[in-house]
Structures are given as structure tokens and as C-alpha cells.
Amino acid sequence: MPYRVQWGNDERTIIHEIYEGVLTVEDYYQASEETNRLLDTVPHAVDVIADASRITLIKGNMLNAARQVSLKSRPNQRMVVVVKPDLMIEILISIITKLFPGMDIRTVKTLEEAYAFIASRAVLHPK
């Protein structure tokens, strides 16, 4: 399976999505459904870390997929922090955030930066 979805901390305030190898639109939909299932188990706000550092190829129309996923997002999902996106993913994220301005997507270079960024936002914007 080219993705895993799991809690990123014991407090269940972070979901960690890990993508590897070739990512298809169907894989992305399935990972998003798993993320939504986890979000449905808690009443509080949750941030998502999407680790794209090991994606080798993306197949399919991810712009449309991102739109579909955003329509199904849960109200307790806050931001998505994408780890180490390559240039293609950076461009895709840029387009997505322009087309769907309500989506809060950030990019960082490392997993450690993702956790630090979320922690700094939690201090500035408590839940």
C-alpha cells in the first residue's frame, strides 16, 4: 500500500499521512477516507501532516481529487502540513490554495519542522 494513516501523537491532535512510491488518485481518496475516520473519533481540532517525501510519481488528476477531498473534510480538521514536496507537488499545492482559498495548506522540508510548525501555531492559536 503506497500510504499509511495514523495518529501522530498520543493526544490525537495530529494525524500523520505517509505516502510512498507511486500515488494514484484512488490511493489519495482512500487515505483521505481513513483520515476522516480518525477525525470522526475525536471532538477537538486536529492538524494533518502529509509526508510526501517518498512519493516518486503522482498519477491522475490531483486538482480534481483535492477538490473532492476538501468537500468531504471534517469541521475539526485544521491545517494540512505537507512534508518535503518536490517542485511538482509545490506547484500543485500553490494551484490548489488559489482555487480553494479555504484550504489551509503549508509546506515544510522535514517531519520535525512539521511538528514544530504545528506546535508554534497551537501556541498562537489555541484550540
C-alpha positions as CSV (number, residue, x, y, z in Angstrom):
1,M,0.0,0.0,0.0
2,P,1.5,3.4,-1.0
3,Y,0.1,5.2,2.0
4,R,-0.4,4.8,5.8
5,V,-2.6,6.9,8.0
6,Q,-2.1,7.0,11.8
7,W,-2.2,9.3,14.8
8,G,0.8,11.5,15.0
9,N,0.7,12.0,18.8
10,D,-0.8,10.5,21.9
11,E,-3.1,13.5,22.4
12,R,-4.7,12.7,19.0
13,T,-4.3,16.3,17.8
14,I,-2.2,15.3,14.8
15,I,-2.9,12.8,12.0
16,H,0.2,11.6,10.1
17,E,-0.3,10.5,6.5
18,I,2.7,8.8,4.9
19,Y,2.9,8.4,1.1
20,E,5.4,6.3,-0.7
21,G,6.2,5.4,-4.3
22,V,3.6,5.9,-6.9
23,L,0.5,7.8,-5.6
24,T,-2.8,7.4,-7.6
25,V,-5.9,9.4,-7.1
26,E,-7.6,6.3,-5.7
27,D,-4.9,6.0,-3.1
28,Y,-5.3,9.6,-2.2
29,Y,-9.1,9.2,-1.8
30,Q,-8.6,6.1,0.4
31,A,-6.0,7.8,2.6
32,S,-8.4,10.8,2.9
33,E,-11.2,8.5,4.0
34,E,-9.0,6.9,6.6
35,T,-8.1,10.4,7.8
36,N,-11.8,11.3,8.1
37,R,-12.5,8.1,10.0
38,L,-9.9,9.2,12.6
39,L,-11.2,12.8,12.7
40,D,-14.7,11.4,13.4
41,T,-13.4,9.7,16.6
42,V,-12.4,13.0,18.4
43,P,-14.4,16.2,19.1
44,H,-11.4,18.6,19.1
45,A,-9.3,20.2,16.3
46,V,-6.8,18.1,14.5
47,D,-3.9,19.0,12.2
48,V,-2.7,16.7,9.4
49,I,0.8,16.1,8.4
50,A,1.1,14.7,4.9
51,D,4.6,13.3,4.4
52,A,5.2,13.4,0.7
53,S,8.9,13.0,0.9
54,R,8.9,9.4,-0.5
55,I,6.5,9.9,-3.4
56,T,8.1,9.0,-6.7
57,L,5.2,9.7,-9.1
58,I,1.7,11.0,-9.0
59,K,-0.9,9.5,-11.4
60,G,-4.2,11.2,-12.1
61,N,-6.0,14.5,-11.8
62,M,-5.0,15.6,-8.3
63,L,-6.6,19.0,-8.7
64,N,-10.0,17.4,-9.0
65,A,-9.1,14.9,-6.3
66,A,-8.1,17.7,-3.9
67,R,-11.5,19.5,-4.6
68,Q,-13.4,16.3,-3.9
69,V,-11.4,15.6,-0.7
70,S,-11.9,19.2,0.5
71,L,-15.7,18.9,0.1
72,K,-15.6,15.9,2.5
73,S,-13.3,17.3,5.0
74,R,-14.4,17.3,8.6
75,P,-15.1,20.5,10.6
76,N,-12.5,19.6,13.2
77,Q,-9.7,19.4,10.6
78,R,-7.5,22.5,10.8
79,M,-4.4,22.7,8.6
80,V,-2.5,20.3,6.4
81,V,1.3,20.5,6.6
82,V,3.0,18.8,3.6
83,V,6.5,17.5,4.2
84,K,9.2,17.8,1.6
85,P,7.2,18.2,-1.5
86,D,9.0,18.2,-4.8
87,L,8.6,21.0,-7.3
88,M,5.6,19.4,-8.9
89,I,3.8,19.0,-5.6
90,E,4.7,22.6,-4.6
91,I,3.1,23.8,-7.8
92,L,0.0,21.6,-7.3
93,I,-0.3,23.0,-3.7
94,S,0.0,26.6,-5.0
95,I,-2.7,26.0,-7.5
96,I,-5.0,24.3,-5.0
97,T,-4.7,27.1,-2.5
98,K,-5.5,29.6,-5.1
99,L,-8.5,27.7,-6.4
100,F,-9.8,26.7,-3.0
101,P,-8.8,29.5,-0.7
102,G,-10.4,28.0,2.4
103,M,-7.9,25.1,2.4
104,D,-5.1,25.8,4.9
105,I,-2.1,24.0,3.4
106,R,1.5,24.7,4.4
107,T,4.8,23.1,3.3
108,V,8.0,22.3,5.2
109,K,11.2,20.4,4.4
110,T,11.3,17.9,7.3
111,L,8.9,16.0,9.5
112,E,10.5,17.7,12.6
113,E,9.6,21.1,11.0
114,A,6.0,20.0,10.5
115,Y,5.6,19.1,14.2
116,A,7.4,22.3,15.3
117,F,5.2,24.4,13.0
118,I,2.0,22.8,14.4
119,A,3.3,23.4,17.9
120,S,4.0,27.0,17.2
121,R,0.6,27.5,15.7
122,A,-1.0,25.9,18.8
123,V,0.6,28.4,21.0
124,L,-0.5,31.3,18.8
125,H,-4.0,29.9,18.1
126,P,-5.1,27.7,21.0
127,K,-8.0,25.3,20.3
